[in-house]
Amino acid sequence: MLFPLALLINFISSKFPIAIDTYYSSYINKFMIEVLSNISGVFPFSLYEFCMYLLVLFTTLFLLYIFIVIINEGFRKKLYGNNIYSLKDILKYYLLNILSFLSTIYFLFIILWGLNYNRIPLEDILIKNYTLQNNIGYTYNKDVRNHTSSDLSNLYDFLISKSNETRKLVKEGSNGIMKANGDFKDILNRAYLGYENTVSILPQIDGNYSKPKYVLSSNLMCYTGITGIYFPFTGEANINIAVPDIYIPSTTLHEMAHQRGYASEDEANFIGYLTAINHPDIDFKYSGYILALNHTANALYKADYEKYIYLSKKISNDVKKDLINNKSFWKIYEGKVDEISNKFNDSYLKANGIKEGSASYGKMVNLLLTYYKLYPQTHK
């Protein structure tokens, strides 16, 4: 089976992050994703969603078939002949076929995208880009990487200020909640502008990819707690459009980061933030600042609770309304499906070398702190 081979390839590649980043992520995988995404981009609907419908249909029919085989001996004999195969042999046959199928899927996942988990950390790339752009020797500056509680509180204060500032400029619905400049299709069509404006800082995100796609069954998707998903088998960035407008722009940019070969969630979040604040449109900027604000707030809450309480008082009432609205929205969808989805996501991340699982999302704050130390002029 291909499963052991996939594990071996993944293990060996984890020992050579520079080679993976230089050859696989930057050239081989980039080419594969561009080809896949442009082919799938011909279709006006999400191939990921179509595949999910087929999977549900096939699984339902297959389970029904197996159930009939188990309980109906006459049907079983008609299919397999009298006393040729025992029920145990039949079930063993299908189990091996299922494992073979899953093994092939995992192998394709690793080859088509999964090795990106083993590339050079984005923090290293940011520092390297900065040193090259400023014609100074490439070095891992420890001062840039070491962050204090004071750095964290200053970042939180800055993000509050920018969130308040951009909130004044965005549109509002009749309920006083932030509203995007256009509908969800317009958001997806405008998203690429954030990447165009950020290539000078992070050239690694450049490329020719298809635009993001919306998920028709977004309301059902909300029950899983998922706001977007990248599908490596088609190269599509899929977006949940049922969520409040405040997060659709940053979620779109986040999934586009996965499409560009950045697998870890914290790195995709940071790229989502960076491309959002460099986007020419204010609804994207605001969405980016809110994304970073939430992550930084959680980090400061744990590091210095009193400072967190003090600074949080500066958040404007309009921003608070948007945040409360988002929280109320997700309250409706909390339940067993959401819990199972979170556990699956946590297991998926750990299986791909992210030891902290879902908690790795907090590492985005370190990237924010490093970025603003490298580019202090933007921290104003």
GISULKA-V71577 format. One record per backbone hydrogen bond with DSSP energy under -1.0 kcal/mol. CO is the residue of the C=O (numbers start at 0). NH is the residue of the N-H. If there is no record, write none. Layout:
[[CO;NH] [CO;NH]]
This chain:
[[1;5] [2;6] [3;7] [4;8] [5;9] [6;10] [7;11] [8;12] [9;13] [11;14] [12;15] [15;19] [16;20] [17;21] [18;22] [19;24] [20;25] [22;27] [23;28] [26;30] [27;31] [28;32] [29;33] [30;34] [31;35] [32;36] [33;37] [34;38] [35;39] [36;40] [38;41] [39;42] [45;49] [46;50] [47;51] [48;52] [49;53] [50;54] [51;55] [52;56] [53;57] [54;58] [55;59] [56;60] [57;61] [58;62] [59;63] [60;64] [61;65] [62;66] [63;67] [64;68] [65;69] [66;70] [67;71] [71;75] [72;76] [73;77] [74;78] [75;79] [76;80] [85;89] [86;90] [87;91] [88;92] [89;93] [90;94] [91;95] [92;96] [93;97] [94;98] [95;99] [96;100] [97;101] [98;102] [99;103] [100;104] [101;105] [102;106] [103;107] [104;108] [105;109] [106;110] [107;111] [108;112] [108;113] [109;114] [112;115] [113;116] [114;117] [115;118] [120;124] [121;125] [122;126] [123;127] [124;128] [125;129] [126;130] [127;131] [128;132] [129;133] [130;135] [138;140] [140;144] [141;145] [147;151] [148;152] [149;153] [150;154] [151;155] [152;156] [153;157] [154;158] [155;159] [156;160] [157;161] [158;162] [159;163] [160;164] [161;165] [162;166] [163;167] [165;168] [170;178] [172;175] [176;172] [182;186] [183;187] [184;188] [185;189] [186;190] [189;192] [190;193] [191;195] [192;196] [194;197] [194;198] [197;200] [197;201] [201;204] [202;205] [212;238] [216;220] [217;221] [219;222] [220;223] [220;225] [221;224] [226;239] [228;237] [230;233] [230;234] [230;235] [235;230] [236;212] [237;228] [238;214] [243;246] [246;250] [247;251] [248;252] [249;253] [250;254] [251;255] [252;256] [253;257] [254;258] [255;259] [256;261] [257;260] [263;267] [264;268] [265;269] [266;270] [267;271] [268;272] [269;273] [270;274] [271;275] [272;276] [273;277] [275;278] [280;284] [281;285] [282;286] [283;287] [284;288] [285;289] [286;290] [287;291] [288;292] [289;293] [290;294] [291;295] [292;296] [293;297] [294;298] [295;299] [296;300] [297;301] [298;302] [299;303] [303;307] [304;308] [305;309] [306;310] [307;311] [310;313] [311;314] [315;319] [316;320] [317;321] [318;322] [319;323] [320;324] [321;325] [322;326] [323;327] [324;328] [325;329] [326;330] [334;338] [335;339] [336;340] [337;341] [338;342] [339;343] [340;344] [341;345] [342;346] [343;347] [344;348] [345;349] [346;350] [348;353] [349;352] [352;354] [353;356] [355;358] [356;359] [357;360] [358;361] [359;362] [360;363] [361;364] [362;366] [363;367] [364;368] [365;369] [366;370] [367;371] [368;372] [369;373] [370;374] [374;377] [375;378]]
